[in-house]
Amino acid sequence: MIWLFVIMLTLFVINVPIAWSMAIAATVYMAFGPHVPLQGMVQRMIGGIDTFPLLAIPFFILAGNLMNTGGITDRLVRLARAMVGHITGGLAHVVVVTNMIMAGMSGSGVADAAGSGTILIPAMKKAGYTVRFSAAIVGAASTIGPIIPPSIPFVVYGSIASVSIGRLLLGGAVPGVLMGIMLMIFVYVIAKRRRYPSEKRATWKELVHAALYAIPPMGMPAIILGGIIFGVMTPTEAAAAGAAYAFILGFFIYREITLAQIPRIVIESVMGTASIMIIMSAAQPFSWILTYELAPQKVLALFENVQLAQWQILLIINGAMFTIGCFMESLSVMIMAVPVLLPLLEHARVNLVHFGVFFVLNCMIAAITPPVGTMMYVVCSLSKTSIVEFAMEVWPFVIALVIALLIVTYVPILSLWLPNLIIPG
């Protein structure tokens, strides 16, 4: 089984995309391994993504693209600016609050980074913030997107671990707010030291006007979460309803989406969906081989032999997943690791909803770290900042997010209180 990873890592190091690295490694194993038919490769690739909950992914991606094109992001930025722009480091706080609000709409960190970064990075640069700092806070704040519901990674994790997606989505709400608070604390300290500016405090009239202006966009998370919580819609149906609502707002009400833009929005959504599905499909036979080779049982036996406490197991998992996540795309890590870890989590009596929340949080932190950070590449592209410059500036925010991760890991009630209250399971 070791040479399976050797092949995959070798391909990855020579810059073969991670999906193809996993697929090629699995194909070689099935072609030359014992008692494993090669046709199982195609069966696993197709069967692994042939599940109804995964249909939510293209709709969440479409909703995010419609939101960014249809003027919804502009109105949310205006509200956030009126709320927190007067605090020291005002626009950096606006970035965090905007991403917390947008998180309830798109379910994608990449979409949130692109939406808020397009508007706020130029504004921060004009106001006197360094481009490196602007890129770093946009990247760090975009990690909140997949934690506060809705969330594409929670849909993927729920389908792999057979966990209620509704409970997972609710489980991310409080940890997502905690992430925002931690980032704002660090922003305030850095802004004080560097003497970054604050904006003029909004009057009550301006605040009320901005809130009224943002009421229609706020209907989107109400539709998505309300439909799931009250059992009116499945997560997939809620995602479709959210995308439809975003289209109605952008095309009919705000009139910022034109007929000429629709093909581009659809193509971008298809490309985004395809990139996720290719990774998931390629990872399925790889994950199956790990199960076939009894990797879950071997991991469990390893931990049983060393007699570790639950807190030690969770710390090791967090450290291992963060390290791996720095070098692999988060969905690939999730698809490969979760089936292997499930027996160990059951043995350690770790609630799978709680694990899903801090596991996804961990993956999102890794997504803003070199060398393979999807959201890092998005904000670096938007800001024309190098990876090295971004890495030098983002580390305080990584520390803030790691603190939030440890709190969520060792205080399970933060993840379980809302699901237990609304959807007992």
C-alpha positions, 0 to 999 in steps of 0.5 A: 500500500505504501507504493500507492502513496509513493506513486501519487506523491511523485506525480504530485511533486512533478506538477501533475494535478492532484485528481490525475495523481490519485487516479493514475496511482489507483489505476496502477494498483488495480492493474498490477495489484492482487485480486483487484479487477481493473474495471473496478476503477471506472465503477468506483469513479462513477458510483462514488459521485452518483449520490443525490446530496452532491447535486447541491454543489452545482447549485451552491456554486451557481448561487455564489456566481449569481450573487457576485455578478448580480450586485448582492455583494455590493449591498452586503459590503455597504451594510458591513461598512456601516456596521464596523467601518468606524473601528480601527482598521475599519475596512479590514473589519468590513472584509471579515463581516462581509464574509460572515454575511456572504457565508450564509449564501454561497457555501464556497470560500472561493466564491466569497474570496472572489466576491469580497476581494474584487470590491474590497482589495482596491478600496483598502489599497486606496485607503492606505492599507498595504496590498499584502495585508489586504490580500491576507485578510480577504483570504483569511476571512474567506475561510469562514464561508464554508463553515457558516451554513450553507457549506459545500464541504459539509455536503461532501463530508456528510455524504462520505460519513453518512451524517445528517447534512442539516445537522452539519450545516447548523453545527458550523454556525457558532464556530463560524462566528467564533472565527470572525471574532478571532480574526477581528481581534487580530485585525484590531491589534495589527491595525493599532500597531500599524496605524491603519485608518478607520472610517467615519462612524455611520449615522443611525440613518445611514445604518438603517438605510444600509440595512434596508438596502440589504434586506432582499439579499438577506432573504437568500440564507433565510430561504436556504436555512429555513427550508432545511431547518423546517424540513420543507426542502432537502439541502439540494432543493434549498441550494436550487431555491437559493440560486433561483432567488439570487437570479431573480434579485440580480436579473429582475430586481437589481437588473445588474445581470444581463442576458449576455452575462448568463452564458458566462455565469453558467460556464463558470459554474459548470467549470467550478462544479467539474473541478470539484467532481473530478477530484471527488471521482478520482479520489473514490477508487483511491479511498476504496483501495485504502479500505480494501487494504484495511487501512482504517483497521490498521490506523485504529490498531496503531492508536489502540496500541499506544493507549492515547486519550481522546484529546491526544487523538484529536490533537494528532488528527488536527496536526496531521490533517493540517500538514497534509492539507498544506500539500493537497486540495481539501476535498481530496484530503476529506475523501481519503481521510474520512473513511480511514478515520471513521473507526478510530472516531467511533472508538474514541467516541467522537461525535461525527457532527462535531468532528465534521465541523472542526475537520472542515475548519482545519481544511479551510485554514490549510486552504490559505497556506502554501504551497497548495491553497486554493483560496490563497491563489484566488486572492493572490491573483486578484491582488497581484501579490506573490505567494511569498508576500501573502505567506509573510502577511497571513501568518497572524491570521492563521494563528487566530484561526488555529486558536478558533480551531482548538477551541472548537475541537475541545469545546464540542458544545459549540458545534452541537448546541444548535443542531441538538436544539433544532434537529435532535439526532 
